[in-house]
Amino acid sequence: MKFKYTNSNILEANPGPIGFIIGKGEYAAIPYGNQLMIIHNGQQLKVCRNEKSAHNFIENHKKQQQKRGAPKVS
């Protein structure tokens, strides 16, 4: 799995979490205050407290989508 990190807060002293994208734009974790908001297909799925919980949530959500037979975005 390939992660793309953005570094838009490079000049701030206390920037907070850094957003990332998983896949080809399937999932995005964007900074939301001091937390990360998970977005998938234009819908806000969840607000996570840290990067690790965001990664875990995305992995679990991907597995659930595959079990349901949702079409895979390529």
Biopython code that builds the backbone (N, CA, C, O; Angstrom):
import numpy as np
from Bio.PDB.StructureBuilder import StructureBuilder

atoms = [
    (1, "MET", "N", (0.843, -1.160, 0.000)),
    (1, "MET", "CA", (0.000, 0.000, 0.000)),
    (1, "MET", "C", (0.895, 1.232, 0.000)),
    (1, "MET", "O", (1.894, 1.282, 0.717)),
    (2, "LYS", "N", (0.538, 2.210, -0.797)),
    (2, "LYS", "CA", (1.363, 3.402, -0.941)),
    (2, "LYS", "C", (0.660, 4.589, -0.278)),
    (2, "LYS", "O", (-0.511, 4.855, -0.547)),
    (3, "PHE", "N", (1.381, 5.295, 0.587)),
    (3, "PHE", "CA", (0.846, 6.461, 1.273)),
    (3, "PHE", "C", (1.480, 7.707, 0.683)),
    (3, "PHE", "O", (2.680, 7.730, 0.411)),
    (4, "LYS", "N", (0.685, 8.732, 0.487)),
    (4, "LYS", "CA", (1.191, 10.014, 0.035)),
    (4, "LYS", "C", (0.925, 11.035, 1.130)),
    (4, "LYS", "O", (-0.227, 11.295, 1.479)),
    (5, "TYR", "N", (1.982, 11.607, 1.667)),
    (5, "TYR", "CA", (1.842, 12.594, 2.720)),
    (5, "TYR", "C", (1.926, 13.995, 2.130)),
    (5, "TYR", "O", (2.688, 14.255, 1.199)),
    (6, "THR", "N", (1.131, 14.881, 2.692)),
    (6, "THR", "CA", (1.204, 16.277, 2.299)),
    (6, "THR", "C", (1.903, 17.038, 3.418)),
    (6, "THR", "O", (1.783, 16.671, 4.586)),
    (7, "ASN", "N", (2.620, 18.075, 3.077)),
    (7, "ASN", "CA", (3.352, 18.855, 4.067)),
    (7, "ASN", "C", (3.006, 20.324, 3.897)),
    (7, "ASN", "O", (3.878, 21.145, 3.611)),
    (8, "SER", "N", (1.741, 20.652, 4.071)),
    (8, "SER", "CA", (1.301, 22.025, 3.870)),
    (8, "SER", "C", (1.531, 22.907, 5.089)),
    (8, "SER", "O", (1.375, 24.125, 5.002)),
    (9, "ASN", "N", (1.899, 22.319, 6.224)),
    (9, "ASN", "CA", (2.081, 23.082, 7.459)),
    (9, "ASN", "C", (3.545, 23.247, 7.807)),
    (9, "ASN", "O", (3.893, 23.291, 8.987)),
    (10, "ILE", "N", (4.400, 23.338, 6.825)),
    (10, "ILE", "CA", (5.840, 23.306, 7.059)),
    (10, "ILE", "C", (6.334, 24.503, 7.878)),
    (10, "ILE", "O", (7.342, 24.376, 8.573)),
    (11, "LEU", "N", (5.676, 25.638, 7.824)),
    (11, "LEU", "CA", (6.162, 26.826, 8.526)),
    (11, "LEU", "C", (5.493, 27.062, 9.871)),
    (11, "LEU", "O", (5.834, 28.024, 10.558)),
    (12, "GLU", "N", (4.560, 26.222, 10.263)),
    (12, "GLU", "CA", (3.897, 26.392, 11.549)),
    (12, "GLU", "C", (4.710, 25.738, 12.652)),
    (12, "GLU", "O", (5.312, 24.685, 12.444)),
    (13, "ALA", "N", (4.727, 26.365, 13.832)),
    (13, "ALA", "CA", (5.501, 25.832, 14.947)),
    (13, "ALA", "C", (4.891, 24.545, 15.493)),
    (13, "ALA", "O", (5.623, 23.619, 15.842)),
    (14, "ASN", "N", (3.575, 24.472, 15.572)),
    (14, "ASN", "CA", (2.892, 23.293, 16.101)),
    (14, "ASN", "C", (1.819, 22.886, 15.091)),
    (14, "ASN", "O", (0.647, 23.213, 15.276)),
    (15, "PRO", "N", (2.200, 22.180, 14.030)),
    (15, "PRO", "CA", (1.294, 21.963, 12.903)),
    (15, "PRO", "C", (0.149, 20.995, 13.142)),
    (15, "PRO", "O", (-0.855, 21.075, 12.434)),
    (16, "GLY", "N", (0.245, 20.086, 14.100)),
    (16, "GLY", "CA", (-0.799, 19.090, 14.289)),
    (16, "GLY", "C", (-0.583, 17.922, 13.344)),
    (16, "GLY", "O", (0.519, 17.748, 12.824)),
    (17, "PRO", "N", (-1.609, 17.121, 13.112)),
    (17, "PRO", "CA", (-1.436, 15.928, 12.273)),
    (17, "PRO", "C", (-1.265, 16.285, 10.798)),
    (17, "PRO", "O", (-1.724, 17.329, 10.333)),
    (18, "ILE", "N", (-0.594, 15.392, 10.082)),
    (18, "ILE", "CA", (-0.379, 15.567, 8.652)),
    (18, "ILE", "C", (-1.343, 14.656, 7.912)),
    (18, "ILE", "O", (-1.466, 13.479, 8.249)),
    (19, "GLY", "N", (-2.024, 15.181, 6.914)),
    (19, "GLY", "CA", (-2.969, 14.395, 6.140)),
    (19, "GLY", "C", (-2.276, 13.436, 5.189)),
    (19, "GLY", "O", (-1.103, 13.608, 4.857)),
    (20, "PHE", "N", (-3.019, 12.415, 4.752)),
    (20, "PHE", "CA", (-2.467, 11.460, 3.808)),
    (20, "PHE", "C", (-3.578, 10.883, 2.945)),
    (20, "PHE", "O", (-4.760, 10.972, 3.278)),
    (21, "ILE", "N", (-3.168, 10.285, 1.823)),
    (21, "ILE", "CA", (-4.091, 9.668, 0.874)),
    (21, "ILE", "C", (-3.684, 8.212, 0.721)),
    (21, "ILE", "O", (-2.494, 7.902, 0.656)),
    (22, "ILE", "N", (-4.666, 7.313, 0.662)),
    (22, "ILE", "CA", (-4.386, 5.894, 0.485)),
    (22, "ILE", "C", (-4.971, 5.445, -0.843)),
    (22, "ILE", "O", (-6.096, 5.800, -1.196)),
    (23, "GLY", "N", (-4.187, 4.659, -1.574)),
    (23, "GLY", "CA", (-4.627, 4.187, -2.878)),
    (23, "GLY", "C", (-4.547, 5.314, -3.888)),
    (23, "GLY", "O", (-3.735, 6.230, -3.754)),
    (24, "LYS", "N", (-5.386, 5.240, -4.885)),
    (24, "LYS", "CA", (-5.441, 6.278, -5.915)),
    (24, "LYS", "C", (-6.544, 7.275, -5.578)),
    (24, "LYS", "O", (-7.413, 7.564, -6.402)),
    (25, "GLY", "N", (-6.495, 7.787, -4.367)),
    (25, "GLY", "CA", (-7.486, 8.758, -3.937)),
    (25, "GLY", "C", (-8.750, 8.119, -3.395)),
    (25, "GLY", "O", (-9.766, 8.799, -3.248)),
    (26, "GLU", "N", (-8.711, 6.817, -3.092)),
    (26, "GLU", "CA", (-9.884, 6.144, -2.542)),
    (26, "GLU", "C", (-10.239, 6.703, -1.164)),
    (26, "GLU", "O", (-11.390, 7.040, -0.888)),
    (27, "TYR", "N", (-9.229, 6.790, -0.318)),
    (27, "TYR", "CA", (-9.423, 7.270, 1.050)),
    (27, "TYR", "C", (-8.490, 8.442, 1.284)),
    (27, "TYR", "O", (-7.373, 8.486, 0.767)),
    (28, "ALA", "N", (-8.970, 9.388, 2.074)),
    (28, "ALA", "CA", (-8.132, 10.521, 2.462)),
    (28, "ALA", "C", (-8.345, 10.784, 3.944)),
    (28, "ALA", "O", (-9.468, 10.717, 4.443)),
    (29, "ALA", "N", (-7.273, 11.079, 4.631)),
    (29, "ALA", "CA", (-7.338, 11.495, 6.026)),
    (29, "ALA", "C", (-6.837, 12.934, 6.050)),
    (29, "ALA", "O", (-5.655, 13.198, 5.829)),
    (30, "ILE", "N", (-7.746, 13.852, 6.319)),
    (30, "ILE", "CA", (-7.384, 15.261, 6.296)),
    (30, "ILE", "C", (-7.405, 15.828, 7.717)),
    (30, "ILE", "O", (-8.211, 15.403, 8.544)),
    (31, "PRO", "N", (-6.527, 16.781, 7.997)),
    (31, "PRO", "CA", (-6.511, 17.375, 9.335)),
    (31, "PRO", "C", (-7.842, 18.072, 9.640)),
    (31, "PRO", "O", (-8.400, 18.790, 8.810)),
    (32, "TYR", "N", (-8.319, 17.835, 10.845)),
    (32, "TYR", "CA", (-9.571, 18.425, 11.323)),
    (32, "TYR", "C", (-9.313, 18.851, 12.762)),
    (32, "TYR", "O", (-9.577, 18.097, 13.699)),
    (33, "GLY", "N", (-8.800, 20.054, 12.927)),
    (33, "GLY", "CA", (-8.358, 20.486, 14.251)),
    (33, "GLY", "C", (-7.110, 19.703, 14.622)),
    (33, "GLY", "O", (-6.131, 19.709, 13.876)),
    (34, "ASN", "N", (-7.131, 19.035, 15.758)),
    (34, "ASN", "CA", (-6.014, 18.178, 16.172)),
    (34, "ASN", "C", (-6.287, 16.714, 15.845)),
    (34, "ASN", "O", (-5.586, 15.835, 16.346)),
    (35, "GLN", "N", (-7.276, 16.436, 15.027)),
    (35, "GLN", "CA", (-7.656, 15.075, 14.680)),
    (35, "GLN", "C", (-7.597, 14.894, 13.171)),
    (35, "GLN", "O", (-7.252, 15.824, 12.442)),
    (36, "LEU", "N", (-7.935, 13.694, 12.704)),
    (36, "LEU", "CA", (-7.962, 13.399, 11.276)),
    (36, "LEU", "C", (-9.353, 12.929, 10.881)),
    (36, "LEU", "O", (-9.929, 12.058, 11.533)),
    (37, "MET", "N", (-9.891, 13.505, 9.817)),
    (37, "MET", "CA", (-11.198, 13.090, 9.312)),
    (37, "MET", "C", (-10.981, 12.179, 8.117)),
    (37, "MET", "O", (-10.235, 12.517, 7.197)),
    (38, "ILE", "N", (-11.639, 11.012, 8.131)),
    (38, "ILE", "CA", (-11.528, 10.041, 7.048)),
    (38, "ILE", "C", (-12.628, 10.320, 6.034)),
    (38, "ILE", "O", (-13.802, 10.414, 6.392)),
    (39, "ILE", "N", (-12.245, 10.451, 4.768)),
    (39, "ILE", "CA", (-13.198, 10.708, 3.684)),
    (39, "ILE", "C", (-13.051, 9.613, 2.643)),
    (39, "ILE", "O", (-11.940, 9.251, 2.255)),
    (40, "HIS", "N", (-14.199, 9.084, 2.192)),
    (40, "HIS", "CA", (-14.235, 8.029, 1.170)),
    (40, "HIS", "C", (-15.437, 8.298, 0.270)),
    (40, "HIS", "O", (-16.559, 8.442, 0.755)),
    (41, "ASN", "N", (-15.205, 8.364, -1.032)),
    (41, "ASN", "CA", (-16.267, 8.644, -2.015)),
    (41, "ASN", "C", (-17.038, 9.916, -1.675)),
    (41, "ASN", "O", (-18.256, 9.969, -1.847)),
    (42, "GLY", "N", (-16.340, 10.930, -1.199)),
    (42, "GLY", "CA", (-16.974, 12.205, -0.903)),
    (42, "GLY", "C", (-17.778, 12.238, 0.376)),
    (42, "GLY", "O", (-18.442, 13.234, 0.661)),
    (43, "GLN", "N", (-17.733, 11.162, 1.157)),
    (43, "GLN", "CA", (-18.478, 11.105, 2.413)),
    (43, "GLN", "C", (-17.512, 11.093, 3.592)),
    (43, "GLN", "O", (-16.458, 10.460, 3.542)),
    (44, "GLN", "N", (-17.888, 11.800, 4.644)),
    (44, "GLN", "CA", (-17.105, 11.793, 5.864)),
    (44, "GLN", "C", (-17.474, 10.534, 6.637)),
    (44, "GLN", "O", (-18.627, 10.351, 7.025)),
    (45, "LEU", "N", (-16.493, 9.672, 6.858)),
    (45, "LEU", "CA", (-16.773, 8.419, 7.547)),
    (45, "LEU", "C", (-16.584, 8.517, 9.048)),
    (45, "LEU", "O", (-17.441, 8.074, 9.813)),
    (46, "LYS", "N", (-15.465, 9.095, 9.480)),
    (46, "LYS", "CA", (-15.151, 9.100, 10.904)),
    (46, "LYS", "C", (-14.098, 10.150, 11.192)),
    (46, "LYS", "O", (-13.341, 10.545, 10.306)),
    (47, "VAL", "N", (-14.052, 10.601, 12.436)),
    (47, "VAL", "CA", (-12.991, 11.483, 12.910)),
    (47, "VAL", "C", (-12.140, 10.666, 13.879)),
    (47, "VAL", "O", (-12.639, 10.178, 14.893)),
    (48, "CYS", "N", (-10.860, 10.523, 13.565)),
    (48, "CYS", "CA", (-9.933, 9.732, 14.380)),
    (48, "CYS", "C", (-9.008, 10.654, 15.147)),
    (48, "CYS", "O", (-8.698, 11.757, 14.698)),
    (49, "ARG", "N", (-8.572, 10.193, 16.310)),
    (49, "ARG", "CA", (-7.715, 11.020, 17.152)),
    (49, "ARG", "C", (-6.274, 11.077, 16.694)),
    (49, "ARG", "O", (-5.603, 12.092, 16.879)),
    (50, "ASN", "N", (-5.779, 9.973, 16.084)),
    (50, "ASN", "CA", (-4.381, 9.974, 15.658)),
    (50, "ASN", "C", (-4.222, 9.203, 14.354)),
    (50, "ASN", "O", (-5.175, 8.614, 13.843)),
    (51, "GLU", "N", (-3.004, 9.219, 13.827)),
    (51, "GLU", "CA", (-2.726, 8.612, 12.527)),
    (51, "GLU", "C", (-2.887, 7.090, 12.562)),
    (51, "GLU", "O", (-3.385, 6.494, 11.606)),
    (52, "LYS", "N", (-2.472, 6.476, 13.641)),
    (52, "LYS", "CA", (-2.566, 5.015, 13.744)),
    (52, "LYS", "C", (-4.018, 4.558, 13.724)),
    (52, "LYS", "O", (-4.348, 3.592, 13.037)),
    (53, "SER", "N", (-4.882, 5.228, 14.458)),
    (53, "SER", "CA", (-6.295, 4.834, 14.461)),
    (53, "SER", "C", (-6.931, 5.095, 13.096)),
    (53, "SER", "O", (-7.838, 4.369, 12.691)),
    (54, "ALA", "N", (-6.469, 6.113, 12.392)),
    (54, "ALA", "CA", (-6.984, 6.384, 11.050)),
    (54, "ALA", "C", (-6.594, 5.261, 10.093)),
    (54, "ALA", "O", (-7.421, 4.801, 9.305)),
    (55, "HIS", "N", (-5.333, 4.814, 10.157)),
    (55, "HIS", "CA", (-4.876, 3.710, 9.314)),
    (55, "HIS", "C", (-5.671, 2.436, 9.623)),
    (55, "HIS", "O", (-6.096, 1.733, 8.707)),
    (56, "ASN", "N", (-5.869, 2.142, 10.907)),
    (56, "ASN", "CA", (-6.616, 0.940, 11.297)),
    (56, "ASN", "C", (-8.055, 1.002, 10.799)),
    (56, "ASN", "O", (-8.583, 0.013, 10.292)),
    (57, "PHE", "N", (-8.690, 2.166, 10.942)),
    (57, "PHE", "CA", (-10.073, 2.299, 10.490)),
    (57, "PHE", "C", (-10.178, 2.091, 8.978)),
    (57, "PHE", "O", (-11.097, 1.423, 8.504)),
    (58, "ILE", "N", (-9.244, 2.661, 8.228)),
    (58, "ILE", "CA", (-9.279, 2.538, 6.769)),
    (58, "ILE", "C", (-9.084, 1.078, 6.357)),
    (58, "ILE", "O", (-9.780, 0.588, 5.468)),
    (59, "GLU", "N", (-8.144, 0.383, 6.997)),
    (59, "GLU", "CA", (-7.916, -1.028, 6.677)),
    (59, "GLU", "C", (-9.163, -1.856, 6.949)),
    (59, "GLU", "O", (-9.548, -2.687, 6.127)),
    (60, "ASN", "N", (-9.799, -1.633, 8.102)),
    (60, "ASN", "CA", (-11.019, -2.374, 8.434)),
    (60, "ASN", "C", (-12.157, -2.041, 7.475)),
    (60, "ASN", "O", (-12.923, -2.925, 7.092)),
    (61, "HIS", "N", (-12.270, -0.792, 7.091)),
    (61, "HIS", "CA", (-13.336, -0.385, 6.181)),
    (61, "HIS", "C", (-13.126, -1.007, 4.806)),
    (61, "HIS", "O", (-14.088, -1.424, 4.161)),
    (62, "LYS", "N", (-11.879, -1.074, 4.354)),
    (62, "LYS", "CA", (-11.577, -1.710, 3.072)),
    (62, "LYS", "C", (-11.982, -3.179, 3.088)),
    (62, "LYS", "O", (-12.570, -3.674, 2.126)),
    (63, "LYS", "N", (-11.666, -3.879, 4.184)),
    (63, "LYS", "CA", (-12.021, -5.295, 4.303)),
    (63, "LYS", "C", (-13.533, -5.481, 4.273)),
    (63, "LYS", "O", (-14.029, -6.405, 3.629)),
    (64, "GLN", "N", (-14.268, -4.615, 4.960)),
    (64, "GLN", "CA", (-15.734, -4.695, 4.970)),
    (64, "GLN", "C", (-16.294, -4.465, 3.579)),
    (64, "GLN", "O", (-17.239, -5.141, 3.171)),
    (65, "GLN", "N", (-15.722, -3.520, 2.847)),
    (65, "GLN", "CA", (-16.190, -3.223, 1.494)),
    (65, "GLN", "C", (-15.946, -4.402, 0.564)),
    (65, "GLN", "O", (-16.774, -4.691, -0.300)),
    (66, "GLN", "N", (-14.819, -5.086, 0.730)),
    (66, "GLN", "CA", (-14.522, -6.241, -0.107)),
    (66, "GLN", "C", (-15.452, -7.400, 0.204)),
    (66, "GLN", "O", (-15.849, -8.128, -0.705)),
    (67, "LYS", "N", (-15.811, -7.591, 1.482)),
    (67, "LYS", "CA", (-16.727, -8.658, 1.856)),
    (67, "LYS", "C", (-18.129, -8.401, 1.292)),
    (67, "LYS", "O", (-18.831, -9.337, 0.912)),
    (68, "ARG", "N", (-18.517, -7.163, 1.242)),
    (68, "ARG", "CA", (-19.846, -6.802, 0.712)),
    (68, "ARG", "C", (-19.916, -6.913, -0.789)),
    (68, "ARG", "O", (-21.005, -6.890, -1.363)),
    (69, "GLY", "N", (-18.775, -7.033, -1.434)),
    (69, "GLY", "CA", (-18.761, -7.141, -2.886)),
    (69, "GLY", "C", (-18.842, -5.810, -3.588)),
    (69, "GLY", "O", (-19.284, -5.726, -4.734)),
    (70, "ALA", "N", (-18.416, -4.771, -2.901)),
    (70, "ALA", "CA", (-18.423, -3.442, -3.517)),
    (70, "ALA", "C", (-17.417, -3.425, -4.649)),
    (70, "ALA", "O", (-16.371, -4.065, -4.551)),
    (71, "PRO", "N", (-17.710, -2.706, -5.724)),
    (71, "PRO", "CA", (-16.772, -2.642, -6.851)),
    (71, "PRO", "C", (-15.465, -1.989, -6.422)),
    (71, "PRO", "O", (-15.473, -0.981, -5.715)),
    (72, "LYS", "N", (-14.351, -2.558, -6.848)),
    (72, "LYS", "CA", (-13.043, -2.043, -6.483)),
    (72, "LYS", "C", (-12.664, -0.906, -7.427)),
    (72, "LYS", "O", (-12.754, -1.040, -8.648)),
    (73, "VAL", "N", (-12.244, 0.199, -6.852)),
    (73, "VAL", "CA", (-11.836, 1.354, -7.642)),
    (73, "VAL", "C", (-10.405, 1.117, -8.103)),
    (73, "VAL", "O", (-9.534, 0.797, -7.294)),
    (74, "SER", "N", (-10.161, 1.274, -9.399)),
    (74, "SER", "CA", (-8.792, 1.065, -9.878)),
    (74, "SER", "C", (-8.212, 2.302, -10.478)),
    (74, "SER", "O", (-7.066, 2.292, -10.928)),
]
sb = StructureBuilder()
sb.init_structure("model")
sb.init_model(0)
sb.init_chain("A")
sb.init_seg("    ")
for serial, (resi, resn, name, xyz) in enumerate(atoms, 1):
    if name == "N":
        sb.init_residue(resn, " ", resi, " ")
    sb.init_atom(name, np.array(xyz, "f"), 0.0, 1.0, " ", f" {name:<3s}", serial, name[0])
structure = sb.get_structure()
